[in-house]
Structures are given as structure tokens and as C-alpha cells.
């Protein structure tokens, strides 16, 4: 949900070996280029944060109902950012 909100139309189906793939049309970038550069720069941070988003939503909605503790155990996968220019066809 977080990645969809932040990267909207730039998210495309990931290529083999990737979990997240962004595609930018360099010829038709929006006027807010600085924002796009910043958001792309924090992609790894947002990948990490997105893992916890569902947990925090669950915690908020069940705050009144909880009587015990909730533990989250998970594996963090490395997030790699690779940029390259592709020619439009």
C-alpha cells in the first residue's frame, strides 16, 4: 500500500529477480522533478517501511481489543536500486 501510494504510476511489474520495479519516461517527466528524485532516492527506506505498515494498521484497529502481546517475526530481504536508461521504441 505504501509503495503504491508513493510511486503510483511509476510502479510496473517487477522483472525477474526484483521485488519492486520503477519505470520513468525521461522525455515526459512531470514538473515536480525534485520530488521524483527524492522519492526514488528513498525507495529502499520505503520498502523497509512498507513491511511494517500492515502491522501498525492492525495494531491501531485492535488497540482496544488486545489483551496480550503481538510479535512479528519476519525475514527482511535486501532491497537493491538499479538505474539504467532504456530507449523508447
C-alpha positions as CSV (number, residue, x, y, z in Angstrom):
1,X,0.0,0.0,0.0
2,X,2.8,2.4,0.9
3,X,4.7,1.8,-2.3
4,X,1.5,2.1,-4.4
5,X,0.7,5.5,-2.7
6,X,4.1,7.0,-3.1
7,X,5.1,5.7,-6.5
8,X,1.7,5.4,-8.2
9,X,2.1,5.4,-11.9
10,X,5.8,4.6,-11.8
11,X,5.4,1.1,-10.5
12,X,5.5,-1.6,-13.1
13,X,5.6,-5.4,-12.9
14,X,9.0,-6.3,-11.5
15,X,11.5,-8.0,-13.7
16,X,12.9,-11.4,-12.7
17,X,15.0,-11.1,-9.6
18,X,13.4,-7.9,-8.4
19,X,10.6,-7.2,-5.9
20,X,9.9,-3.6,-6.9
21,X,10.5,-2.0,-10.3
22,X,10.0,1.7,-11.2
23,X,9.9,3.0,-14.7
24,X,10.3,6.6,-15.7
25,X,9.7,8.1,-19.1
26,X,12.6,10.6,-19.1
27,X,11.2,12.5,-22.0
28,X,7.9,13.2,-20.2
29,X,8.7,13.8,-16.6
30,X,6.3,15.9,-14.5
31,X,7.2,19.4,-13.5
32,X,8.0,18.2,-9.9
33,X,11.3,16.6,-10.9
34,X,12.8,17.3,-7.5
35,X,10.1,15.3,-5.7
36,X,10.6,12.4,-8.1
37,X,14.3,12.4,-7.4
38,X,13.7,12.5,-3.7
39,X,11.1,9.7,-3.7
40,X,13.3,7.5,-5.9
41,X,16.2,8.2,-3.5
42,X,14.3,6.9,-0.5
43,X,12.9,3.8,-2.3
44,X,14.9,1.5,0.0
45,X,13.6,3.2,3.1
46,X,10.0,3.0,1.8
47,X,10.5,-0.8,1.0
48,X,11.6,-1.3,4.6
49,X,8.7,0.8,6.0
50,X,6.1,-0.9,3.9
51,X,6.8,-4.2,5.7
52,X,5.5,-2.6,9.0
53,X,2.6,-0.7,7.6
54,X,0.1,-3.6,7.9
55,X,1.3,-4.3,11.4
56,X,0.7,-0.7,12.5
57,X,-2.7,-0.6,10.9
58,X,-3.6,-3.9,12.7
59,X,-2.3,-2.5,16.0
60,X,-4.4,0.6,15.7
61,X,-7.6,-1.2,14.8
62,X,-7.2,-3.8,17.6
63,X,-5.8,-1.5,20.3
64,X,-9.0,-1.7,22.4
65,X,-9.3,-5.5,21.9
66,X,-5.8,-6.5,22.8
67,X,-5.1,-8.4,26.0
68,X,-1.7,-9.9,25.2
69,X,1.3,-9.2,23.1
70,X,1.7,-9.5,19.4
71,X,5.1,-10.5,17.9
72,X,6.1,-10.1,14.3
73,X,8.8,-12.4,13.1
74,X,9.9,-12.0,9.5
75,X,12.7,-12.0,7.2
76,X,14.0,-8.8,5.7
77,X,15.0,-9.1,2.1
78,X,17.7,-6.8,0.7
79,X,16.4,-4.1,-1.5
80,X,18.6,-3.1,-4.5
81,X,18.2,0.0,-6.6
82,X,19.5,-0.2,-10.2
83,X,19.0,2.6,-12.7
84,X,19.6,2.4,-16.4
85,X,18.3,4.3,-19.4
86,X,16.2,2.4,-21.9
87,X,15.4,3.5,-25.4
88,X,11.8,4.1,-26.3
89,X,10.5,2.2,-29.2
